[in-house]
Amino acid sequence: MDLHPSREMVASGQRAGRNRKTQAHIRIWSTETLLTLYVFGMGEFEVGVSAVAFSQLPTRIIELPNGGNNYKSTHDLLLQTLQDDLTGAAFHPLDDNLLITHGKGHLTFWTRRKDGFFERTDIIKPPSRTNVTTLQFEQDGDVVTADGDGFITIYSVDSDGAYFVRMEFEAHTKGISALVMLSEGTLLSGGEKDRKIIAWDTLQNYKKITETKLPESAGGVRSIYPQRPGRNDGNIYVGTTRNNIMEGSLQRRFNQVVFGHSRHLWGLAVHPDDDLFATGGHDKNIAMWRRNKLLWSVQGLYENVSLCFHPFGVVLAAGSTEGHLVVLNAENGAPVVTIRVCGSPLNCLGYNPAGDMIAIGSQNGSVYLFRVSRDGFSYKKWNKIRGSQPLTQLDWSTDGCYLQTVTADYDLVFWDIKNVVTEKSPIGMKDVKWYTHNATVGFLVAGIWNNRFYPMASLIVSANRSAAHDLLVIGDADGYLRLFRYPCLSAKAEYNEEKVYSMQIATARFMYNDKNVVTVGGTDATLILWDVIDD
């Protein structure tokens, strides 16, 4: 994406999706309202758009497709020749007829002739292993590039208009992911592996001014941007490889302003009687949120796949990929107890309504039962019911006598807790009232499957009933979030839907008062808070 010089618009380019409606294209949208102003390029890009750049002088835009194609417009002679892995493009700030593209083994200057065609000059001759990751411009127009080996290179132009290497030096150990030229002539470089941000004086032949290092928990540097562009106060925002945004300067320490999970995000739980929810992911982080404000986050020893609150809301239980049950104090994230349950991922877990037992559904098909005392602060293994198929969702009955679980193959299995057996007669379960309804299959949610209004091509991954028992939210494998009435019995059931995720919605949950829904996206680690509104 690229920001227009006026700061009022952004251009973003995307890859092609799976069907005709999701072709690769470029979108221009307003920074004020976030509304789309223009869409263009539909049907022109085969694979996707790898870079967009606004010119600094008149408003013209360049698009770089990932794959070759037959194009019609004047830019396309340039586009046809680009077969490399491109990572970026830029107009020269002092010359609107000069374009620069860069990527793996690729640094090319394109000069626009009077007839509108572009002449190509390869600065890096293929085959080359140099990966040019980012570029900036000096005030006099010299080009500054950074590469994946940690080197910064400065290109000047000679009297014949040809570019040559003026100087080159090693700035970081391994890759440089960000360069920012501040208005007074200081260049900031950010290292992805060494986590360093270094300031260089471009007027003193790139003498090092100072450096700082991000804490390990923040991750490496991925992007840098001035907090107040044009001012010389040195305050910057830093986007990190661990999906955090930090703010600070090289003279003072960096503070985290936005926390994000950086790997798969499956675990989600909502507080029983407050505006809180918790998330847990493969990055081993568990975080507590009040609406969109982070209250605390702790990094544990295990990757998290499932979460649930105790009915009293004072503790939070997490299931790990390695079969550990980790219980935390919900107020501050302090560890309460860690129990090794089995050797398989604990895909789903839930406390019974009384809060004196927790059931844990495992990838190995079994349900593990623990007695709980002291309001969730003490645990003792009670029993195990053996099953054969991996379990993905779990619900307790309101009387605490039964469980229903859904397997990875979408079989609905009932469990008799008192007698510690699987329930062999599903028909006998038809009048059981369920404390929660997270099961994606069953009589009360039959209308979400084979619904006449949408094709049955995608699997439903997550379901959740509202606290008032009148609404049902579901998330599917194609990233659609749908809101139904509950119970949802008919295949003609109508719904409202939103599509924000590009891949599946791993978990969707109503907040305790049904005014909001929280969703997490599994592989893309996206966390979204939704308002539920009356139409």
N, C-alpha and C positions, 0 to 999 in steps of 0.2 A: 504494500500500500504506500501511498505518498500523499503528503499534505500540500495543498495548493498554497502558493506564496501569500495569498490573502488570508490564509488560515480559516477560511469559511467553508472549504470543501475538502473532501478526501476522495482519492481514486483508489479502488481496491480491485484486484484481479483474482479470479479463482480458477481452480482446476475443474475439469469436467466431472459431473456426477455419473450416476448409472443410467439415467434415461434422458429422453429428449428435452424434458422440462428443466433439467439441470446441466445444460451445456455450459462450457467455459465461457465467461464473459467478463466485461469490465463494468463496474458500478461506480457512479459518482454520487456521493451523499453529503448531506449537510452536517457540519460539526455542531451546529446549534440544536437541530431537532432530531438528528440521526435518521431523517427520512431520505429515501432514495430520490435523487433528482433526475438522473439519466441512467439508462442501461444500454450498452452497445457492444458489438462484437459477437452477438449470438450467432452460432453456426460458422464463425470464421476461425476459431481456434480449436484444433483437434484434441490436444491433450490438456492444455491449461495455460494460464498466464503466470510467468515466473517473475516478472518485474513490471512496475509502472513508474513513470516519472513525469512530473510537470516541468515544463521549461520555466526558467526564471524570468524571461522577458515577455513576449506575447504568450497567451495561453494556448499551448499546443500539447498534445500528450503522445507518449510513445508506448507501444505495447510489445511485449516479447513473448511469443508463444513457445511452449515446450516442444512442440513437434512441427515438422515441415508440413506445408499445405499449399494449395494454389490460392493466392490472394489477389484482390483487385486494387486496393488503394495504394497511394504513392509510397507509404512506409514499407510496403510488403516486399519490395526487392531486397531491402535490408533484412526483413524477417525470414525470407526463404533461405538465406545463407547461414542462418544460425542453427546449428545442430548440437551445440555444446550444452553442458549443464550450466545454465545461467543462474546467477544469484542476484544480479542487480543491473540497473541502468541509470544514467543521469545525463541531463543536458548540462553543457558547460555554462556556468553562471554569467560569463562575459561574452559568450558567442552562441547564439541560438541555433546556429547551423552546425554545431559540433555535438555529437552524441558519443557517450562512452558506455560500453557494455562490459561486464566482467563476470567471471565464474571459474569453473575448474579448467585450468589450462587455457584461460581465455581472458585477454584484455585487448579490446578493439576500439579504435577511434573511427567514427563515421562522420564524414564531412558532406554536408548537403550542397550539391552544385546548384547552379542557376536554374537548370531544368527540373529541379526537384528530386533528382536521383542522388543516392548516397554513394560516396567512394569509401572503401574499407581499407583501414591500415591496421594490421595485426601487430600490436606492440609486443605481445608474448607469442612467439611462433610455436605452433603445435608440432610434434607432441611435447607438452610440458606438464610436469606434475604440480606446478605452482597453482594453488587455489586462491585466487584473489577474492577476498571475502567482503571488502568494503572499500569505499573511496571517499575522499574529501578534496576540497580545492583551497589553495592558498589565496590570499587577497589579490595577488598579481596574476592569478590564473593557473599557476603550476598545479599539477595533479599529484595527490598524495594517495597511495594505495597501501593496503595491509593484506597479509596473506596468512594461510593456514600454518606456516612454519614459524610465525612470530616476527617476520621482517616488515619494516615500513620502507617503502620506496617512493622517491620524489622524482617526477618527470617534469623537465623544463622543455621549452620549445626553442629551436635555433632560428637563425635569420632566414632560413629557407622554409620555416613552418613545420619542420620535422621534430618530433618529440624524442628526447634522449634521457637516460637515467642520470639525474644530477647527483643523487646520493642514495645510499641504501644502508640500513643498519638494523641490527637485531634488537627489538624492543621488548619482546616477551618470550617466555619459554612456551613453545607450541603456539596454537592459533590465536589470532587477534580477531575479535568478532565485532568490534565497534570503533569507529573514529568520529570525533566531533571537533570541529574547528570553532573555537570561541572567537568573539568579535575582536578581541585585542591581540589575536595572533598566537594564542596558546592552543596546542593540539592535545586533545585527550584521547588516549588509546585504552581499550579494555581487553583483558585477556580472558579467554573462556576456560582455560585449564589452570592458569596460575592465580586467577581471581584478582589480579592487580588492575588498578586504574593508575595510569602514569600521565603526568603533564609534561609536554615538551615545548620549549620556546622556539617557534619557527623563525623568529627574527635573529636568534643567536645560533643558527646552524643546528637546530634541533637538540639543543642542550637540555638535559633532563632537569626539570624544576623540582618536582616532588612526586611521590607515589604513595598509594595507600592500598590496602588489601581487604577485600570483603571477608567476613567471617565464613567459615566452612559451611555453616548451616544455611547461609544465604545462597550458596552456589557460585558458579563462575559468571563473568560478565557476558551478557548477550546483547544488550543495547544500552546506549547512553543518550540522554537528551537534556539540554539546559532547562532549569526550572523557569527562568525568565529570559527567553531568547533576546539577545541584543544587550543585556546588562552584563557587566563584568564582575558579578559577585561570586562566580565559581560554584554556585549551588546547582546540583544536577540530580536528575532521576536516573536510576540504574535498573534495567530489567535483567533478571538473572536466569541462569539455566535451570534453577529449581523453581521457576514460576513465581518468584517474588518480585515486588517492586520496592527498591530502597531509595531513600532520599538523604542527601548530605553534600559534603564537599570534601576536597582533599585535605582541608585544614581541620575538619571536625569529623566525628564518627558518623557512620551511616545508620539510619533507623529504617526499620521495615514499615512501609505504609500500606502495602497490599500483600496478603499472604495467599498463596495458592498451592494446591496439591500438584506434585510434579510427575506422578506416575499414575497408573490405573486407579480409579476412584470408584469403589463399589459400596463401601460402608456408609450408611445414612440412618440416623435415628432422630425422632422428634421428641421433645420433652412432654411428659403427660399433662402438665398444667401451666406451662410458661412459654414465652416467645423464643425458646431456645431450640437449637438443633445441633447435632454433632455429625462430623464426617470423619471417615478413616480410609486411608488408601494404601497402595503398595509402596508408597514412599516412607512407610512406617510412622507417618504423622497421624495423630488424632487431634482434631480441632473442634472447639466449641464456639458457636456463633449465636449472637442475639440479632435476629434478622440479618442485615448484611455487615454487622460489626463483629470482628474477631475478638472473642473474650480471652481465650488461651489456646495454645497448641503445644503438644508434647511429642517428642520423637521417641518411640519405643524400640524394641529389638526385633519386632516381627512385622511382616506385611499384613495389613488388615483387610478383611473382606466383608465383615458383617458387624453391625452395631445394634444395641438396644438399651433403652433406659429402664431402670427399675421403676415399678409403678409409683413409688414415692418420690422419684426424680432425684435422689441424692447420689446414686452411683450410675456409672455407664459401663456396660460390658461390651467387649470387642472380641471377635473371633478371628484367628490368624490363619494364614495359608499353611502353616506348619502344625496346626492342631492345638494351639494354645488359647485358653480363655484368659483374657487380660481385663481386670476390673479396675476402674479409675474413679476417684472422687470427682463427681460432676461439677463441684464448685471451683476446683483449681487444677484438675488433671493429675493430682498426686496418685501414685500407684497404691491400690488396696491389696490386690492379690493377683498372682499369675499361676494358672493351673495348666499342666500338660494333660489334655483330654485324650488325644489320639494322634496318629501320624498323618491325618488327612486334613484338608482345609475345612474350617467350620463355616459353612456357607450361610447358615441362618440360625438365629437364636432368639429366644423370647422368654420373659418372666411370666408366670401365671398371674391371674388377677390379684391374688392375695399377696404376691411378692415373696412367697416362701419356697419357690422352686423355680429353677431355670431349665429349659429344654434347649438342647443344642443339636442342630441337624448337620450331619457331616457329609463330605464328598464320598465317604465309604458306604453311605446308605443307612447308617445307624443313627439312632437318637440317644443322646447321653443326658441323664437327669441328675441334677445336683440339688440337694437341700440348701436353702438360703435362710440365714438368720441375721439378726442385728441390722435390719433395714437394708440388707444387701451387702454388708461388710464382711460376712462370714459364709464359707461354702464348704459343703461336704458331699462327696460323691455318693449317690444313692443307688442308681441303677442304669442299665443300658438295654435298649430294645434294638435287636438286630434287624437291619434291612439290607436290600441288595442294590438299589439304584441311588445315584447321587441325589441329595436333597437340595432344593433351591429356595423354597419359601416355607414358612411355618406359622401356624396360628393356634392359640389356645382357645378352648371353649370357655364360656363365662363362668361355669361351675368348676373349672380347673380339672375336670375328669378326662378330657380328651384333647388330642392334637390332630390337626390336619396338616399334611405337608404335600408339596408338589415336587415331583422328581424332575430330573433333567430331561426326561422323555415325556413330560407333561402328564404323568399319571398322578391321580389324587389318592393319597394313602392316609387312612385314619389310624390312630394309635390310642389304645385304651391304657391310660396312665395308672389307674388303680390296680389293674391286673397285669400290667407291664407286658402287653402283647399288642401286635397289630390287630386292628379290628377287621374281622373277616366279612362282616355283613354291612356293607355301605348303606343299604336301605334303612338300617336301624339308626343311621346318623342324620336322617333327613330333618328332624326337628331340633337338632342341637343348635343352640345359639352360640355364636362365635364372638369372643372378646375383641379380636382384631380380624380383619379380612385382607390378608396379603396374598392369598392363593390366587393364581392367575386362571385356574380352572375350577369348575364346580357349577352347580345348578344356579346359584345366585348371581353368577357373572357370565352365564352362557351367551348373553347377547353381545359380548365383546368379540366373540369368535364367529366367523362366517357371517359377519355383518354385511348386509346388502349394500351399504354405502361405501365400503372400501374393500379392496381385493384382499384375499387371504394369503397374499404372498409373504407377509412378514409375521414373525413370531412375536407374541406379546411377552415381554420380559418381566414387567413389574406391574402390580396392581395394588391399590390401597383404598379402603373405605373411609369416608369422612367420620369425624367424631359424632356428628348428628345422625349418622346412618342413612343419609339421603343422597350422597354423591359418591361417585367412584372415579378415581383417576388411574389411567393406565399409560404405560410407556412401552413402545415396541422397538424391534430391532432395527428399524429404519429411522429412528429418531423422532417419531410422532408422539406427541403428548395429547391424550384425549380425555375429555371430561364427560362422563355419563351420569344419568340418574341411577341410584341404587335402591332396590336390587335391579339388575340389568338382565332380564330374562329373554327378551325377544331379539332375534336377528335383525329386526327392523328398528331397533333402538337408535335414537338420534343422539348426537354428541357435538361438542365443540372441540376443535383441534388446533394445535399450534405445532409448527415445525421449526425448531431452532438448531437441534443437534444434527450433525451430519452422519453420525453413526448411532448406535443404540442408546436408549435411556436405560441405565442399569437399575436405578431405584427411584421411585417417586413416592412422596409421602405428604399427606395433609398435616399442617401445623395443628396444634391442640384446639384452636378456635375455628378451624375451617376457613379462615380468611386468606390463608396462603398455602401454596404447595411448594415443596422443595424437590428438586431433581438433581441427580448426579449422572454423569455420562460414561462411567466405566472406562473404556480405553482412552477417551479424550480428556478425562479428568475435569470436565467442566461442571461447575456448581451453579445452579440457577434458582433464584427465588421468584415465585410467581404470585400475583394477586388473583384471588378468586372474586369475580365481580358479578353482580346481578345484572342481566341484560334487561 
